[in-house]
């Protein structure tokens, strides 16, 4: 196995072990522990620990070894941590938490987009909204085209806001949408009111109506919570 693949495997195994609770906050490991458990060199073990330390998941100190850090210290919006948490048993809680974040930023982004969008962005949002509605009406809510259009819509919404900090959140939004799809937390027949909200958001942004754009975005995300909760009770 190539060295890069070995390193990735160690990082993924350790990261998942931490988010799943196999390694608890305060627990200490040594590089020798990691070498022995994974059958890797000291260099690979050290590099893996450096990566996890950069994510706030572990802390290294001389003579103290590697100490697992509590969740509040983690960089919880990093793609790696989101992916590990979505792969674990608390994936529903992770999606609900990320949806809370979306509720805090996307309605504001929609309001800003109504004032700052370009004509091209407004036209593309309308097109993507229409695609989502068409696919949902045909019960195609789980096909790749639906997911791709949904990710593009919400990423473009953040971009159209004109706020680079909001746009920087597009990766998190894509991760939660991808996570819902991968783990079956997206209905085959999405609630049409929720899907139609995408078109309402796009129309309000096109019409440069900030209040309507914000309201439609807030309404759309309220449906997401309901969908995730309903599907979560079935898994």
Secondary structure by P-SEA (a helix, b strand, c coil): ccaaaaaaaaaaaaaaaaaaccccccccccaaaaaaaccccaaaaaaaaaaaaaaccbbbcccccbbbbcccccccccaaaaaaaaaccaaaaaaaaaaaaaaacaaaaaaaaaccccaaaaaaaaaaaaaaaaaaaacccccaaaaaaaaaaaaaaaaacccaaaaaaaaaaaaaaaaaaaaccccccccaaaaaaaaaaaaaaaaccaaaaaaaaaaaaaaaaaaaaaaaaac
